[in-house]
Amino acid sequence: MRILIVGAGIAGLATCRALSQRGFQPRIVERNNLAGVGGAALFLPGNGVRALGELGLRDALMEISYPISHQRFFDEEGRLLSEIDADEFWRGVAPCRSMKRSALWELLKDGVSDGVIQHRHILDISSGRYCSRVTFQDGETEEYDLVIGADGVNSTVRRSVFPEAPAPQYVGNVCWRSIVPNICHIKQWTLMLGTTKSLLFEPVSSSELYVYADKSADEKHRKSYSPATPLRPLFEDIAGPLCPVLELCAQAQVHYGELMSLQLDSWCRNRVVLVGDAAHASPPSMAQGASMAVEDAIVLANELADALCVDTALLRYQTRRKKRVDWVHRQCVSRDKMRRFPRRLRNVLLRFAGTHFYQRSYGPLTAQI
């Protein structure tokens, strides 16, 4: 079967590996020569680590990632609201890990044979019942039995094949991501909550710290922020003793973005299918972007290997994945809404029911994909 994967990010590389394990020989096209650079770091809950284990990468992942055994939530005054025993909750699934995004990208890329990835730009895709015709920027046209769109939230494949699909929606928050020296010796996932802002500190190695900062910004004001925005004046009211870390962010590479959400009625059309953020981007409230992408890859590869025809495989893939992905979207909305509750109400809820909320949010994701 002639399979083309568009996008060499985490979703595309995971899909390539999953398909290769099942005897397929996909090709990848990627327009960005720096596809593995962006994104700073990520947190992998147990379901994401389990999925990477199914790709045969668990041992290697343990070597390049950092263990997260607890997740701690603090208010603006530095008071502990809730502490989640992540090891206990995810027991029987997989441990939680944090890591640089580039490290995960390299891990997945190491399994891709030479010549599989080509750096080319796609101009158009014409999808028919039995094949898809892809036109490249160099003027060449090629036919494939299946095209897999793994090219992110601003997917070229989605715009070409699903022109009626809604555009990604801004969810009301802007964010900054960076990696700095861990001068405050933070050992665990640590979130500090304000009414309209939050700070996440997450070690990614014994000496490095991932800093994630987000802030509510309406349509009128969101364009006033940029990668160069000084973070200490914006967040010092909730950073407390961790303010020196914010000063380090000014000297680090900062990845700035506007948080987006995308929900589609369908991810497949004729011989084209979407995976990862191209199909269902969500804000990072549940830390499920990479995990959902890897799960997509496994389910799609399994269905293509087991089904008698491609059409059946794509419909089964969508049916199996959509309920789980929709759950993640709903939980992201719920968590973000609770974070914007009046301070006193939010603090009471997290202090007395934080563990319950966590278990309810992630419980369905402990089940096998």
C-alpha positions in Angstrom: 0.0 0.0 0.0 1.3 3.4 -1.0 1.0 5.6 2.2 2.1 9.2 2.5 2.4 10.9 5.9 2.3 14.7 5.8 4.2 16.1 8.8 7.3 14.9 10.6 6.4 16.0 14.1 5.5 13.7 17.0 2.2 12.5 15.4 3.8 11.8 12.0 6.8 10.0 13.3 4.8 7.9 15.7 2.4 7.0 12.9 5.3 6.0 10.7 6.8 3.8 13.4 3.4 2.1 14.2 2.8 1.4 10.5 6.3 0.1 9.9 5.9 -2.3 12.8 2.9 -3.8 11.0 4.7 -4.3 7.7 3.8 -1.0 5.9 6.4 1.2 4.2 5.1 4.8 4.5 6.8 7.9 3.3 6.9 11.2 5.1 7.0 14.7 3.7 7.8 17.7 5.9 8.0 21.3 4.9 9.9 22.5 7.9 13.6 21.7 8.2 13.4 22.5 12.0 10.4 20.2 12.7 12.1 18.8 15.8 13.1 22.0 17.4 10.0 23.8 18.8 7.8 23.2 21.8 10.3 23.4 24.7 9.1 20.4 26.8 6.1 18.2 27.5 4.5 16.1 30.3 3.5 12.6 29.5 0.8 11.1 31.8 0.7 7.4 32.2 -1.4 6.7 29.1 1.1 8.5 26.9 4.1 6.5 28.4 2.1 3.3 27.9 1.4 4.2 24.2 5.1 4.8 23.6 5.8 1.5 25.2 3.5 -0.1 22.7 5.8 1.3 20.0 8.7 -0.5 21.7 10.2 2.7 23.2 9.6 2.4 26.9 13.1 1.6 28.0 14.7 4.3 25.8 12.0 6.8 27.1 12.9 6.1 30.7 16.5 7.0 29.9 15.9 10.4 28.4 13.0 11.6 30.6 12.5 12.6 34.2 10.1 10.9 36.7 7.1 12.8 37.9 5.6 11.0 41.0 3.5 13.8 42.3 1.6 16.8 41.0 1.1 19.8 43.3 -1.3 22.7 43.0 -0.7 26.0 44.9 -2.6 29.2 45.1 -1.4 32.8 44.7 -0.1 32.9 48.3 2.0 29.7 47.8 -0.4 27.6 49.9 -0.7 23.9 48.9 -4.3 23.2 47.6 -3.9 19.7 46.4 -1.2 17.0 45.9 -1.8 14.2 43.5 0.0 10.9 44.0 0.6 10.3 40.3 2.5 7.1 40.9 -0.4 5.6 42.7 -3.1 6.8 40.3 -1.3 5.5 37.2 -0.2 2.3 38.8 -0.9 -0.5 36.4 -0.7 1.8 33.4 2.7 3.4 33.3 4.6 6.1 35.3 4.4 9.8 34.4 7.4 11.4 32.8 8.6 14.8 31.7 11.1 15.5 28.9 12.2 18.0 26.3 10.0 17.8 23.2 13.2 17.6 21.0 14.3 14.5 22.9 11.0 12.7 22.2 11.2 13.8 18.6 14.7 12.4 18.3 13.7 9.2 19.9 10.9 8.7 17.4 13.0 9.8 14.4 15.8 7.3 15.3 13.4 4.6 14.2 12.8 6.1 10.7 14.9 4.7 7.9 17.1 6.9 5.8 15.3 8.5 2.9 11.8 8.0 4.3 11.5 11.7 5.2 11.6 14.2 2.3 11.4 18.0 2.7 8.8 19.0 0.3 5.8 21.4 0.2 2.4 20.3 -0.7 0.2 22.6 -2.8 -3.0 20.5 -3.1 -4.6 17.1 -2.5 -7.3 15.6 -4.6 -8.9 12.7 -2.8 -10.9 10.1 -4.7 -12.6 6.9 -3.6 -9.6 4.7 -4.4 -6.6 7.0 -4.2 -5.4 10.5 -3.4 -3.4 12.7 -5.8 -0.9 15.0 -4.2 0.5 18.0 -6.0 3.8 19.3 -4.7 5.3 22.8 -5.0 8.0 21.6 -7.4 5.2 20.7 -9.9 5.3 17.0 -9.5 2.1 15.0 -8.9 2.0 11.6 -7.2 -0.8 9.1 -6.3 -1.2 7.3 -3.0 -3.6 4.7 -1.6 -3.7 6.7 1.6 -2.6 10.2 2.8 -2.3 10.8 6.5 -2.5 14.4 7.7 -0.2 14.7 10.7 0.7 18.3 10.0 -0.6 20.0 13.2 -3.2 22.5 14.1 -2.7 24.5 11.0 -2.9 21.5 8.8 -2.5 21.9 5.0 -4.1 18.5 4.5 -7.2 19.5 6.5 -7.6 22.8 4.6 -7.2 21.1 1.3 -9.5 18.0 1.8 -11.9 19.3 4.5 -12.5 22.9 3.3 -15.8 23.2 5.2 -14.1 22.2 8.5 -14.2 24.9 11.2 -10.9 26.8 11.8 -9.1 26.3 15.1 -10.6 28.4 17.8 -8.7 30.7 20.2 -9.6 29.6 23.8 -8.7 32.9 25.5 -5.2 32.3 26.8 -1.7 33.1 25.5 1.3 31.2 26.8 5.1 31.2 27.1 7.3 28.1 27.3 11.0 27.9 28.0 13.7 25.6 29.6 16.0 27.2 32.2 18.5 25.9 34.8 16.7 24.5 37.9 18.1 27.1 40.3 15.3 26.5 42.8 15.8 22.8 42.8 12.2 21.9 42.1 11.7 18.1 42.2 8.1 17.7 41.1 5.4 19.0 38.8 4.4 22.3 40.5 1.5 24.5 39.4 0.8 28.0 40.9 -2.7 29.3 40.1 -3.9 32.8 39.8 -7.4 33.9 38.8 -6.4 34.8 35.2 -3.0 33.3 35.0 -0.9 30.2 36.0 2.7 29.1 36.2 3.9 25.5 35.8 7.3 24.4 36.9 8.3 21.0 35.7 11.8 19.4 36.0 12.9 17.7 32.7 16.3 16.6 34.0 18.3 16.7 37.2 19.4 20.3 36.3 16.8 21.7 33.9 13.4 23.1 34.5 10.5 23.6 32.1 8.6 26.8 32.7 5.1 27.2 31.3 3.3 30.5 31.9 -0.2 31.3 30.6 -2.5 34.3 30.9 -6.0 35.1 29.9 -6.2 37.6 27.0 -9.3 38.7 25.2 -9.4 39.4 21.4 -8.6 43.0 21.9 -5.4 42.5 24.0 -3.9 39.2 22.8 -1.8 40.8 20.1 0.0 42.9 22.6 2.0 39.9 23.9 5.0 38.3 22.2 8.0 36.0 22.9 9.8 39.1 24.2 7.2 40.0 26.8 8.9 40.1 30.2 7.4 37.5 32.4 8.3 38.7 35.9 6.1 41.8 35.9 3.2 39.6 34.6 3.6 36.7 37.1 5.5 37.9 40.1 2.3 38.1 42.1 1.9 34.3 42.0 5.5 33.2 41.5 6.6 33.9 45.1 10.1 32.5 45.9 10.3 31.2 42.3 10.6 34.7 40.8 14.3 34.3 40.0 13.3 31.5 37.6 11.2 34.1 35.6 14.3 36.3 35.3 16.1 33.3 33.7 13.3 33.0 31.1 14.4 36.4 29.7 17.7 34.9 28.8 16.3 31.6 27.4 14.7 30.7 24.1 11.0 31.4 24.6 8.2 29.6 22.6 5.2 31.9 22.6 1.7 30.9 21.4 -2.0 31.4 21.5 -3.9 28.4 22.8 -6.2 26.9 20.3 -8.9 24.2 20.2 -10.1 22.2 17.2 -13.1 19.8 17.0 -14.2 18.1 13.8 -17.2 16.0 13.0 -15.1 13.7 10.8 -11.4 12.9 10.4 -11.5 10.9 7.3 -12.6 11.4 3.7 -12.1 9.0 0.9 -8.4 8.1 1.1 -7.3 10.9 3.5 -7.3 10.7 7.3 -6.1 13.1 10.0 -4.2 12.3 13.2 -3.0 14.3 16.2 -3.5 18.0 16.3 -4.5 18.1 12.7 -7.7 16.3 13.8 -8.3 17.4 17.4 -6.0 20.0 18.8 -6.7 20.9 22.4 -5.2 23.3 24.9 -2.6 21.8 27.3 -4.9 21.7 30.4 -4.9 17.9 30.3 -1.3 17.5 28.9 -2.6 15.1 26.3 -1.4 16.5 23.0 1.5 14.1 22.5 -0.3 11.2 24.2 -3.4 11.5 22.0 -1.2 11.7 18.9 0.7 8.5 19.7 -2.5 6.7 20.6 -4.0 7.8 17.2 -0.9 6.3 15.5 -1.3 2.9 17.2 -5.1 2.6 16.6 -4.8 3.7 12.9 -2.0 1.2 12.2 -3.8 -1.6 13.9 -7.0 -1.0 12.0 -5.2 -0.7 8.6 -3.4 -4.0 9.4 -6.6 -5.8 10.5 -9.3 -4.6 8.1 -10.1 -6.0 4.7 -10.4 -2.6 3.1 -9.0 0.9 3.8 -12.5 2.5 4.1 -13.5 0.2 6.9 -10.2 0.7 8.7 -10.5 4.5 8.6 -14.1 4.5 9.9 -13.1 2.1 12.7 -10.1 4.3 13.6 -12.4 7.3 13.9 -15.0 5.5 15.9 -12.5 4.1 18.4 -10.7 7.4 18.9 -13.4 10.1 18.8 -15.0 9.2 22.1 -11.7 9.3 23.9 -10.6 12.5 22.3 -13.9 14.2 22.9 -13.6 13.4 26.6 -10.2 15.1 26.7 -11.7 18.2 25.1 -14.5 18.3 27.6 -12.1 18.0 30.5 -9.9 20.8 29.1 -13.0 23.1 29.1 -14.0 22.0 32.6 -10.5 22.5 34.1 -10.1 25.9 32.5 -13.5 27.0 33.6 -12.8 25.9 37.2 -9.5 27.8 37.2 -11.3 31.0 36.4 -13.7 30.6 39.4 -13.6 33.2 42.1 -10.4 32.6 44.1 -12.1 31.4 47.3 -14.4 29.0 45.5 -11.6 27.6 43.4 -9.3 27.1 46.4 -12.0 25.3 48.4 -12.8 23.0 45.5 -9.2 22.1 44.9 -8.4 21.7 48.6 -11.2 19.3 49.4 -11.9 17.7 46.1 -8.7 18.0 44.1 -8.0 14.3 44.1 -11.5 13.5 43.1 -11.4 15.9 40.1 -8.1 14.4 39.0 -9.4 10.9 39.2 -12.5 11.8 37.4 -10.7 13.7 34.6 -8.1 11.0 33.9 -9.9 7.8 34.9 -11.2 7.0 31.4 -7.7 7.4 30.0 -6.4 4.6 32.2 -8.4 2.1 30.0 -6.7 0.5 27.1 -6.9 2.4 23.8 
